[in-house]
């Protein structure tokens, strides 16, 4: 079984090393990750600059390919140009901090999984709900087992999963639930500062606030110390008559002034 492993926290992130170790127990792991942190870049792809591919060695051994681009770039370039054979599953993570609710739109971790889906492969975005002092052990074990299960289904219609795991020992996790994307989001809090040359700058210091109450949403499930698995897709369009949109005379807007 072959895994393409990427993330948005960068090539040297502890979460990447944690899931790499677990995946290597199952099959071949090809790390193709950003050289530097790419958190909250969303589904950015690079078109105006060249993408450099840098072989990375750690402890004297080849570790993976560092890419001067986004997580989505890593998946595109990895499958199209770097890998000799396609992956059975694309794994993105383990992200430091949860990716729930509306925040998935900002997430480079999640975008790597949806890019895999766009290209026709199964993708997993894997995160833990602790930013300051994360415990990756349980997420690594569960994520690798889930990736192995998806790898067995690589000949079926592909799908992508956004997986959020409590930052807890495996024995303290209260279960696993298939969830839906909720409405939780970052509540903006910009800290205003002045640099040494007198220029004003702002630093985003907002935190995610749970906006949901239902147990079947990602953030609430995670709050109850359960692993949340949310099927995700790259199609963002709504269908039907949204808030009276069908009542607007769009054709009339084409008339002469």
N, C-alpha and C positions, 0 to 999 in steps of 0.2 A: 504494500500500500504506500502511496506517495502523497506527501503533504507539502503544499506551498505555505510557508509561515511568514506572516508579516505583522505589522502593528502600526500605531501612530505615535507611540512614546519613544521610538528610535531604536537603533540597532543594539544599544547597550542597556536597554531597560531590563529590570529584574523580571518583570512579567513575561517578557519574551523568552528569557532563559528558562523560566519555570515550565512553560508549556512545551518548549522545545525538548526538555529532558523527558517529559512524559510521552510525547509523540514518538520519540526515538525508540521507546520500548515496543512500539507497534509497527513502525515502518520507516521509510526513508523520509527525511525532513530536509527541505531546501529553504533556507532562510533568505528572503528577499525583502528587506525592510529599509525604511528611510535612515539615512546617515544621522540626521538630527531630528529632534522632536517635531512632530507634525500634528499635535493635538488641535482639535476643533477646526481643521481645514475643510471638513465636509468632503464632498465628492470632487474636489479640485483635481484637474489633470493639467500637466505641463505641456504647452504647445509653443511657447515663445522662446524657450531656452532648451539647450541640450540636456539630456539626462545622463549623468555620469554613473558608471557601474564600478564600484570599488570593492575588490576582494578584501574581506575582513578576517583577520586572524586573532584568536584569543588563546592565551596560554600556549602559544606556539603551534596551534592547530587551526585549520580553515574553519571558519564559523558560518559565513554566509556572504551575501552580496549586499553592500550598502548602496542605496540609490539616492541621488540628489533630487528627490521629488516627493510626491505625496503617497499615501497608502494605495490609492487607486492606480497611480503610476506604477507602483511596485507589482501589482497584480497584472496589469496590462503588459508591462515589459517582461515580467517573469514568464508568463504563459506564451507570449508571442516570440520572444527572442532568447531568453536565458535557459529555460528548461529544455532538455533534450526530449522529454516525454511529458505529456500534460499531467496535472495533479488529479488525484481522486477527490481531494477536498482542499479548499483554501481555508486556512485558519488565521484569524486576525486577533491578536491580543498577546498576553492578557492585559487589558487596559487597566491603568491605575485610576479608579473611580468609576461609578456606574454610568451606564448609557441607557437612560429610560425616558419615556414620554417624548416630548417635542425635541429634547436634546439630541435624539438620534440623527436629526437633520444636520447637526453641527459636527457629528462624530466622524473622524477619519477612520476609526476602528470599524464602525458599522459600514462605512462607505466601501471599505475593502471587500467586505462580504457581499454587498450588493453588486459591486463590480464583477465579482466572481459569477454571480447569477446572470448578469448581463452577457457574460462570455460563455454561459452554458455550463457552469460548474457549481457544485454545492459549496456554500460558504457558511462559516460560523464566525460571528463576532463575539468575543468573550471578554467579560469585564468583571471586576470585583468592586464592592461598594465601600471602599475605603481608599482615600487619596493619600493621607498623611502617613499611615503605617499599615499598608496592605499585607494580608496573608494570602499568598497565591496557591498554597498547597492543595486545598480542596478544589478550587477552580481548575487547576492543572490536571488533576486526576479525572474529574468529571468531564472536562473539555476534551481530553484525549479519548476517553471512552465514547463520547458522543461523536467525535470525528471518525473513530473507527467504525461506528455503526453507519454513519453517512457514507463512508467509503465503500461499504458493502452494497450501497444503493446507487453507485455512481453511474450505472447504466440506465437509471430511471430519470423521470423528469426532475431537473434540479430545483432546489429551493435554498433559501438563505434563512438563517436563524440568528436572532440577537439574544445572547445568553448572558444573564447577569447573576452573579453568584455572591452570596454573603462572604465577607472576609472573616471566616470562622473555621475552626477545625471541622473536618468532615463529619465527626460524630455529633456536632451541634447543629448541623443543618436540618431543618424541619421537613424537608421534602422537595419535590420538583413539581412545577405546574406549568402548563402551556397557557400563556397569557396573551393579552392584546396590548398594543401601545396605548398608554394613557395620555393624560394632558399635563403631567408634571413637567416643569421647565425651570430653567435658571431665571431667578428674579434679579434683574439688573441692579448692580450696586457699583457705580464707578467712583473710585477714590481719586480725588483731584490732588495733583502734586506739581511742584515746580522744580525743574532740573537746574543744575549749577549755573547754566547760562540764562536763566530767567524764562525759559520756555515752559508753558503749561502742558502737562500731559495727564492722561487718565489711565487708570489701571482697573480692569474688570475684576471685581471681587465678589460677584454674585454667587449664590449657592442655589442648588436645586431645591425647589419646594414641591412637596407632594400635593397635587391638585385633585386627586382622585380618592374615592372611598371604596370602590368595588374591589373585591379580592381577586378578580380576574385581570387586573391591570398590572403592568410590570413593576411599577414603583411600590405598590401596596404589597404585592407578593414578596418582594425583596425585603420590605420592612418587617414582614413576618418571618424572616430568616429562612425563606425558601428560595430555591433556584428558579428564576423566571426564564422561560423560553418563549420568545415572541417571533413567530414567522414574519418576515419582512419582505418587501418587494420594492423595485425601483419605480413602479408606476405610482405617481402622486395625484393623478387626475381624479376628480369626483364625477359621478354620473347623476343624471336626473335634474330636476328643477331645484336649484340651490337658492333658497331665500328669494324666490320670485324672479330669478334671473330670466326665466322664460317669458316674463311679461314685458321685458324691455324691447323696444322696437329698434333692433340693431340695423335693419335694412334702411330705416328712415335716416340714420346717421350718414348714409352714403349720398343723400340728396344734395342738390346745389345750394350754396349759401346765398 
